[in-house]
Amino acid sequence: MPEGFTLQSPAVQSQRLRRVLFAVLAGGGAHSLLCWIALQLDFFRGTPALFYGLFALLWAGHLLFILFMALGLNRRLAEPSMIMPLMIWSTTSLLITAFFIDQVRLCVMMIFFAVVQIGVLQASFRQFVGLALYCVVGYALIVSIVGAYWPEVMDWQAEWIQWGLFSVMVLALVLLASEISNIRRQLALRNHQMAEIVERIQDMAVKDQLTGFYRRRHAMELLGKACGQSSRGAYGLALVYLDLDHFKAINDEFGHRVGDLVLKRFAELTRRHLSNRDFAARLGGEEFMLVLPVSEIAEATDVTEGILAGMRSQRFSEAPGLSVTVSAGLAMLRPGQQPASLIRQADQALYRAKGGGRDQLVLEGQS
């Protein structure tokens, strides 16, 4: 895929195309009709052939925009909606025709206010100011040039009054754009805050607040999906059940604050041993589950043994002399095996690890 190319949904692309079609057909049609009427009233400074040739070029530019978007080439752009390029081109079209139109030049330029409507909620304030300056300065240059080379077709005082009126109206538009820009910033900030709140609520629903691991219900859903992918040959899958040894005694002797600290330390240590593909869950109390996509059982064994060894070496300043160990049971998913069966095997292996003296890893099927 070429660099810079981003996929967009067909619905979004279709909406953009409809917006450009409406802007070109409605705005370009109104512009063409107004200038054609000026031609009939002999307000166009040039021959009919010049008029039709000029509008053929302008419509060719309009159609290029439509074709560019219909082919999906706009999706390569940083701004795939192409609102700003379209407004610049439309404004340029107005300025070109305003150069040839006399008596009703202001009427032609008033279409500018219809042009900016297509970008009122998308263009930034800086873009609006730039477009407004381009239009107002361009209009002033046209009045100056026509007045210098064709003074007989122009009333200087009336033209500059009209230009001043147009400039005031554009200034009012810029002030309105500033207000809209402020509203958009506030909405964007509130949307960002709302997204953060929603993300926190979702995390609270699926993650344990103390350890940051998934809760049982969500973990079981993820395990089911992982088993399905593994059964299709995506990878091997190991399931590990872990239990903090004598955790109730730790709470009774040192208090729940130290117990919580032990759980957090275990979670931090476990994360350091997990890859991006692995995930952990707190099933309740001091019982945990690891889901490890692996190619062979030795990888899962190394990860689990690393966690067990790491917990043995942990020391707690809040509870001098406290040593925490972990028991674990590991089972590998077999072809066609259901998640419930895999869970049962890992749980049985954990039961044997605890019954065999704790602080050890027992593999499913290992006596």
Summary of the structure (lengths in Angstrom):
residues: 367
radius of gyration: 35.6
end to end distance: 52.8
largest distance: 109.0
contacts: 1087
relative contact order: 0.07
helix: 66%
strand: 10%
